[in-house]
């Protein structure tokens, strides 16, 4: 899991891009009231300047005064005897002064962005956090800081249980200009829902002894400056059992869940319900630490998987499959509790594994070849067609249940009300083809056949966008996974929703079971003339349920 920290908006981004509108608002909110409250002779400076406050361009805060703003912000400096200012400095750096935006009671300036050379005071301790206005009659200063991008916390590292004195490491972005840090007893989920913009509620346990381990300030790939931050602090006394760690920074608040003991693990996604031997099974979630993992009659040792530093991802190089008939459940147990995934390696979903099971090869030509993997996965189907072109009747994997007219048995481990959009024709694939290269229009055509020999096809969303130019599109890509992505030179799972077949469209699982499935094929198909290599290994063809929620 990635914890996304909801931080207060800073006013850095592109404020000056709407300069004309903002100037109009500022003139209305700042200059005009000042002018109407003064007589003509009061518009001349009569003594040393003074600064009484600073306003920002957001109309919502037109009547508020501020002591900080983001780099790139336009601000109005308010005061007296400001007419004919000679220079304006923000954090010891001179900013452009437009005389037409200078009255006796206000000056409008834009703080340069970092990309335009402004240096944040947090990066140079010699810079004073103040505004300075110089006139012929004197100088005025006003405490004011300029901050960078909004802060965020990506993760915290600390041994469990987290007791007083233990060192916590905080990883995040832009954790600078820290004004306050504490742990509130408001649970993280509630904290997020509150969408707090003002004072943070709850009982606060203050944090002291913060040390900076890393503050890597750099230009990001999107061409704005950011700081990669790593901080440490000792756990204070009397912290709540669970709550939210909050860093209040000049640019806004950053926060993340914090607990003395690990939370209950949560599994969000599993990359494959029936992974191939040699495939990397990826599990995502939260609180996946100090995990024990089992599935079916298999219990993994600690050296058979790795857990990410953020405790949100587990990678299992899949080497052992469970025995047929064992419990189709994947279980992760941590010090915080247990999380499970149902229908993991559920043998009841299989139509064929090509390993002398109950499925029958129709034997039509051109037939795929079948090779031994040399692993416990046994035989896989192989379509290997070098430099092949247009084909309206291609190499196929074409199976029926048997020659007695029986339907394939469909799993009784899928909810009866599961919609056809959440039920998938699925299989494992290893692809080294020219599919999805932008020029090769080949793909796999799918066919479902019912007991009355009626046939229903799905052509991978193929369509011609310009037949004469041989321009085409697929939706989704050929051999797409559940996320609409394809992969090369690795085993992964392909999914095709049964809702794509007219015979099942709009049905529930119980209706699909009643409709039955007698035969299926996957055939190489190419409506175009461009040639390409087809090199596809396929195994464990099945019908599975993946809840959309």
N, C-alpha and C positions, 0 to 999 in steps of 0.2 A: 504494500500500500504506500502510496505517496500521500503524505499529509499536506494538504494545501492550506496555507495560512492566509487568513483574510485580513489584510492590512489596510489601514486608512489610506485613502488616495493622497499621494503627494501631488504638488501642483507643477511638477517639472515638465511634463511631456507636452511639447509643442504649443505652449500657451501663446507664444508670440506669432504663431501661424494665423491666429484670428485677431490680429492686432487692431484692425479698424473697429471691429465690434467692441472689443474690450476697451479701447480708448473712449469710445462713445459712452459706455457704461461708467467708466471712471470719471469722465468729465461731468457726467450727470450726478454721480454719487459723491464726488469729492470737490471738484473745482467750482462748479456752479453754486453750491451752497456757500462755499467760502467767499465767492465773489459777491453774492447778494447780501452777505452779512457785513460787508465792509464798504466804507465810503471810498471815493477815488484816492484821497491822500493816504488812506490806510494800505493801499496796494504797493507802497514803496517801503523798502526795508528802512527801519529807523534805528536799528541796533543789532546786537549780536543775534545770530539765528538760534532757534530752539526747535527740537523735534518732539512732538507730543504723541506720535503714534504712526503706525503703518497699516495700510489697508491692502487687500488683495483684490483680484479681478472678479472673483466669483460673486455674482449678484446676491447670493444667499447670505454672504457674509459682508455685505456692503457697509453695515454699521458696526462691524467688529474690528478690533485692533489686534495685530499679530506681532509676535517677536521672532518669527521664523517663517521661511518659505523655501520652496524648492528651487534648485538651479534651473534657469530658464524661465522663471516667473516674472510677470509684470507686476509692479507694486506702486502704490502711491505713498510718498513720504509726506506726512502732515506736520504742520508746525507754524511758526511765526518767523517773519523776517527772512523768508527763503527766496525772495525775489533776487534775480540776477546772480544765482549761485554760480560760482566759478568752477566747482568740481564736486562730484559725488563719488564716494568710495563705499563699496560693500565688501566687508571682510578684507579690508586693506587693498582692494582691487578697484581701480577706477572704472566706472561704467559710463556708457554714452549718455550725454546730457543734451536733450533737445530743448532749446530755450522756449519754444512755443508751448511746451508742456510744463513750464515752470511759472508758478504764481507766487505771491508772497506767502501763501498758506499751504502750498502743495507742490510736489515735484513728482512727475511720473517717469519711472525708469524701468528698464528690463534688465534683470540679472542675467548675464550670459550663461549659456549651458556649458557643461564640462567639455562637450565636443567643440565648443567655440573658445575654449581656453580658460574657463573659470576654474579655480582651484578651491576645493571644499576645505573649510577650516579643520574638519576632522582629519584631513590628510597632511596638514601643515600646522603644527602647534604655534608657529610664529605669527600666524594670521589672527587678528582680533575679530571676534564675532560681534561686529558692530556695523552700523551705518554711520558714515561721516560726511557732513555737508560743509563745504568751505565757501564762504562769501567774503566780500571785501571788508566786512565789518566783524568777522569772526568765524568760529567753527562750532558746529553742533554735532554731538554724537548720540547714538541710541543703541542699546544692546539688542543685537539681532543676529541670528545664525542662519546659514544657508545649508540645506541638506541635499542628499542625493536621492536615489531611487528608494522605493518602499522596501522595508525589511521583510524577511520571511525566515522561518525555521523549517528545515527539511527533515531533520531527525535529531534525537538525543541519544547518547550512548552512556550507560551507567549500569553497573552490576545490580542485580536484584538479590535481596531486598535493598531498596535505596534508603539508607539510614544516614543520620546526621554525620557529616564529615566525609562521606563518600564523594568522590569527584565525578561530576557530570560534565560530559563533553557535548556542546551544542554546535551543530552544523547548520549553516544557513547562508542567506545572502543579505548583504547590506546591514549587518548588525553593528552599526556604528552610531555615534551620538546617542548612546543609551542614557536615558533620563531616569529610568526606574526599572527594576526587575523584581519579580515576585512570583509566588505560586498562589493562585486563588483556589478556593474549594469549590468553585463552579465547575461541574463536569464539562469536559471538552465539547461533547455533542451539544449540550445546552448553550455553551459559550458561543459556538458557531451560529446556532439558531438565533441568538440574541442580536447578532449583527451590531455589536456595540460600537458607537461612535464617540461616546463621552467617557465618563468615569466608569472604570471596570468594577462591577459589583462583587460581593462575596467577601470572605475573610482572607486577608492577604498575609502571607508569610514572606517577609522581605529577603532578598538574596544579596549577599555581599561577597567580596573577594573574587569578583569576575576578572579573569585574565584572558588576554587576547593571544591565541596561539597562531592564528593566521588572519590576515586582512589583505587579501590579494585584490587590489583595485586594478581593473583592466577594462579595455574596450571589448564589448561583447560581439558575438557574431552578427547581432542585429544593429551594430554601430551605435551603441550607447554604453556609458560607463556603469559598471557594477562592481561590487566587492564580494568575493567569496570569503565567508567568515567562519572561523572556528574559535569558539570560546570555551573556557572551563570555569566551574565554580563549585565550591563544596556545598553539599546538601545542608540546608539550615536545620535547626532544631524545630520540633513540633510542626512538621508539615502534615497536610491532610493525607488520608489514605489514597485519595485520587483527586484530581483537579486539573488545572490548566496552568502551564508555565507561560508567563507573559513577559515580554521585553517591550517596554515603552521607549521608542526611539523618536528622535526629532521628526523623522519622516512618517511615523505611524507606529502601530503596534504589530508585533509578531507573536504568534502563540502556537502552542502544541500541547497535546495531552500529556499529563505527567501522573505517575502513580508509584506508590511504594513497592507494590508487587505487580508482576506482569498481568496484563488484562487477558480476558478470554480470547483465544485465537479465532480468527475469522478467515475462511477460505472464500475468495472472490471468484477466481477462475482457475481452471485446469486445462492445459493446452490440448490434452487428448484423453478421451475416456478409455482407450485401448491402445496404448503406445506400442510402437514396434521396438523389438530388441535393437539397442544401439541409438535409439532416439533420446533426445533430452526432453524429459517431461518437466514442464514449467508450471509451478503453482504460485499464484499470487494471493495476497491477503493482508492481514494485519496481525501483529503480536506473534509472528511465527519464529519464536526463539526457543532454544534448548528443546527442539522438537524431537519427538519419537514418532516414526511413520510406519504404518502397516497398511496392507491391502490384501484381501482374501486370506490366504494362508502364508503370506510373506510378511516378515518384519525386517525392516532395513536396519543395518548398523550405521553408526554415525559417519563412517567413512564412505558411505554409499550415496551421500547427497551433500549439498552445500546450501547454506542460508546466507542471504545478502546481509550486509552491514546494517541495512535499514529494517531488517526483520520483516520485509514485506514480500520476499520472493524466495522460493525454494527450487533448486535445480536438481533433478534426479536423472543421472545417466541410466536409462532404463535397461537393466540386464536380466531381470527375473520376472516372469509372468506368473500369476497365481494359477492354481490348479482349477480345472473345470469343476463347477459345483461348489466352490468355496464362496464365502460371503462377498458379494460385489460392492464392497464399501471401502473407501480410502479414509483412513483415520489419522489425524495429527493430534498428538497429545503434548501439551506444554505445561510448565508450572502453573499457568493461568487457567487451564481447562482443556477441553477437547472440541475439535471441529471435524466434521465428516463430509464426505462427498458420496452420495448414493449413485448406483449404477456405474461404478468404476470397474472396468474389465468384466462387464456383464456378458457372460457367454450366451445368454438367451437372446441377445440382439443380433447375433451373427447369422448371415445368410450363407456365407462360405468363407473358409480360410484357404481353400485349395489343397487341403491336407487330407484327402480321402474322407471328407465329412459327408453329410447326407445330401449335399447339392450335386447336381448332375450337369456335366458339360454337354451342351447341345452339339458341340463338335463341328460347327459350321466354319467354313473357310471364307476368308483367311482368319485362322484362329491365332490367338495370342500363344506364346510359348510359356512354359511353366518351368521354373528353375528352383533348385534347393538353395535356401539362403545360407545354409551351414550353421544356423542358430536354432534356438527353440521355436522360432516362428515358422520353421519348415519351408514350405513351398510358397512362392509368390508368382503372380502373373506378370508377364513381361511383353510390352509392345515396343519393338525395336525396329524402326523404319528410317534408315539413313536417307537424307536428301529426297524425301517423298513429296509429291505434289498433290494436284487435285484428286480427290477421291470421294465418290458418292456411295461407295460400299467398301469400307475399310476393315482393317484388322480389328477383331472384337474379342471381348470377354462375354460369352453368352451362356447363361446358366438357367436351368429349371430345377424345381425341387426333385422331381423324378418323372418317370415315364408312365406313371399311373394316374396322372391328372391331379395330383395333390398340390395344394398351395404351400409356400414356405411358411413354417411356423413363425409367428410374430410375437415379440416379447410380451409377457404378462407383467413386466416390471415397469410399465409406463402408465401414468395416470389415464384413466378412461376419457377424461375431458381435455386432455392435452390437444391443443389445436394443431392442425397440419403444418402451420407455419413454424412450429417448434419441434417438429419431427423431421429427421434428416436421413436421407440415403448417404451413408458415410463410408469412407475407406481410408486406409493409410497409403501414402504415395511417396515415391522417391523420383523426382523429376530432373532430368538433364536434357530437356528438349528445347526447341526454339519457340515454344509457346510464349505469348506475351512479349515478343521482341519488336512488335510494331509493324512487321512486314509479313509474318507468316500467319495466314488465316486458319490454320488447322486447329482443331479442338476435339474433345471427346463428346460424342452424342450419347445421351442417356435414353433408354427405353424401358418402360414398365409394361408388362403384358399380363392381362387378366385371364380368367378361366375360359372365357368365350373367344379367346385369341385376339380380342381388341388390344390395340397398341397405343401407348401414349408417350410422347417424346418431349425431351427438353434439350435445347441446343445451346446451352450455356449463355443465353442472352445475346447470341450472335445476330448482328444486323449489318447490312451494307449501308454505309453512309454515302458512298459514291461507287456504284458497281463498275462504271466505265473506267474509273481511275483505280479500281480495286482497293478502295478505302473502306474499312470496316471497323466495327467496335464490338467488344465483349462487355457484358455487365452481369456478373462480376468477372474478374479475370479468369482465364482457364485454370482449373485446379485450385480454386480459391478455398481458403480455410474459413472458419466461422467469422473471422474478422474481415473477410473480403480480400485477403492477402495471399499471395503465392510465394513459394520458396524454392530455391534451387539446391540440388545436391545435399539434401537432408530428408529424413523421414518426417512426415507430419500428417495431419488429418485433413482430408477434403470433405466438405459438407455441401449437400444439395437438398434444399427444403422439399419435402413431398408436396408442398402447396404449389410447386411449379408444374406438377402433373395434373392434367384436367380430371383424371379419375379420382383424385384425392382432394382436390381443391375445396377449401372451406369445411372440411370434415374434422371431426374429433378422432382421437386415437381409436375409440371403440368402433366408430364407423369405418375407419381404415381397416381394422382387423376383420370386420364383417365383409368388406369389399375384397380383401385378400390380395395376395401377390403371387402369381404363378411363375413368371419368368422375368428376367432383366438382362439388359446388355449395356456395356460401355464400348462404343465403337469409335475408332479414329475417323474423323470426318473433316473434309477440306472443301469448302465451296469456292475457293479461289484458285488461282493458278500458281502463286508463289510457292516455292519449295522450301522445305526445312526438315530438320532432324526431329524424329519422335523417339524418345528414349525414356520410357515410363515403367516403373515397377509398382505394382498394386497388390495390396494384401488386406485381409480381414474386412471384407465387405459386410456391412451391417446396416440396420435401421435403428436409430437412437433418438433419444429425447434430450434436448438442451433447452431448459426454460429460458424464455426471453427476459424474465425479470431476475 
